[in-house]
């Protein structure tokens, strides 16, 4: 297993947020596989006894309705309980939880009543009464972006988040996502203005990539090969370490594969739209990062297909990885 590397600057920034009273929702965003989840997991491990972390991973189950979401949000205890305060006092003795603890009979009752968010507040209040600070981390929040009850579930969640942060100062809330269109939508959401912050977790830069590979005794030639093909995406760097004996073959095969994947996606478009998409991608012939003024249908397609990453905070577009950049340039050249 390869150890967690660097990210000390990002960890310190998050720790600074956690040391202050809860006030804003924090949206953690970045390109796919840039290490967002690993960063939040590392932060969770470093928090001391003053904090209680509830980590909800929305990828662990296919969420197609409200009941599915509730079952991911909570960690169900099978025992039947009448005194929920006593139950919570005992259940919250640990430091890290995969979901908020709830007895099964209460979950059934809440599902029937249709609103579980008051119980979430009760959990946070119980943690506070124990002299500790609750931290809620929801990974891949965009999964429920289109779910509806009477209205969109996401807006009910946003109201809950605003209540426990800005209004009640009860809990820290971190919402993690790799969907940059979701972040763009949130960025323009009026109800969140002045109530949230945005925290970018990007791929490693060149210096950090060099440091990581040198720790694994890569030569400068090997480092340049990896950087020029794979860039600083952590998941690719781990694969490079695990396949060091065939680095050149690995890089070439991954580039062929990514090029094939993008071409297959393009072939699925009608000819006019395909030409428009290629025209949009042509800006990356000479540039690695380009500014944007508006989000066109072509850009939406590129972002949804994980070819481009959109950063609304800095109003820029860039390929999801160095590998994507090389694949784009090769396709344009063809």
Buried (B, 14 or more C-beta within 10 A) or exposed (E): EEEBBBBEEBBEEBEEBBEEEBEBBBBBBBBBBBBBBBBBBBBBEEBEEEBBBBBBBBEEEEBEEBEBBBBBBBBBBEEEBEEBEEBBEEBBEEBBBBBBBBBBBBBEEBBEEEEBBEBBBBBBBBBBEBEBBBBBBBBBBBBBBEBEEEEBBBEBBBEBBBBBBBEBEBBBBBBBBBBBBBBBBBBEBEEBEEBBEBBBBBBBEEEBBBBBBEEBEBEEEBBEBBBEBBBBBBBBBBBBBEEBEEBEEBBEEBBEEBBEBBBEBBEEBEEEEBEBBBEBBEBBEEEEBEEBEEBEEBBBBBBEBBBBBBBBBEEEBBBBBBBBBBBBBBBEEE
